[in-house]
């Protein structure tokens, strides 16, 4: 009863659809098949492996899946797109609701594409809509589950199958929400950002495969250096733009294993928008689609996001990290960042609080509070 794999489908998606035939989740089916071969592995270890199923090789599981589905082992292995933990999402991915509704109307169930498991894949290149995990009706989290032998989207809050529901929210939701409720209050976005994100995520996926980026942000970098520059600057972009909250897992320092693999698409897309503008600014005029929110600006400043303006939004610890990265990770963009750091240093001599006057992890919450106070009552 194993379903056939679909073009471009992720291994975890095929496993979930396979499990649905027996009213099991994908991990539930895998655990049941593995119990006879992995007797020494406890449930916690198996669960850890299953969360990284699409990135890491797991020969024991591949063999039992091939045997249960009566497939060649190579057919199962071909569904896995291997990449490092920095670039692979953990657990079920976000999805494009328009894609899900279209394919479910045709095939009778949900499946997800291999690209959706890539941590920096944040926007659907077909429908130009941010990926997400939200119910199209109530905006609360929903998930894929077996229903009548098929994999469908289920919303616990609505208590209903929402697989084929059309999404009526704006394409850049929730980044495009009004200031009082926007998840990233330090930036404003417009529809041009959709093309920027589409090009940037494509370049990052190419770089993971060893191909050189084609966009203005990576023309002077090798694929490896480009990937590490984006990872490091994403870490700094979180410090510059996101308010502190438990869902943003950002340590105090950039560690070798830090990544976006568990973050929601809105967090990744907001950081990636800033990084795209910052890196492109080293070679071209200001990149369209994203800008600093007006409330963060002082007299004479422009809302353009660039290498120089990012420096103004960093606290001293982040500025020190950026300086240490210039001779190595950010070498191709060194001149642009050095100009911004020099301007920051000249102001810090007169005003020691200048580096903390922006959003940052604490400042963005203050900005949100200020926007709420200024907003007229409903």
QUILIN-V755587 format. One line per field, one symbol per residue. psi: psi as a letter, one per 30 degrees, with the letter a starting at -180 (. if undefined). Layout:
BEGIN
psi: ???
END
This chain:
BEGIN
psi: gklkklkgkleeeeeeeeeffghlleeeeeeeeffffhffkleeeeeeeffhefekkieeeeeeeeeefhlkeeeeeffkjkllffgklkakllljeeeeeeeeeefglklklefffkegjfkkfefhkkllgkkfefglkllklkjhglklkkjeefhlkgegkkkgllfgkgfgllefgkfifflkllfffeeeeeeeeeeeeeeeggkklflffgfgkleeeeeeeeeefeeeeeeffklklffjijlfljlfgklgfgkleeeeeeeeeeeeeeeefffllkklfklkkeffllkfklgkkleefeefgkleeeeeeeeffefdegefgeeeeeeeeeeeeeeeefjfgefgfadaeeeeeeeeeeeeefklk.
END
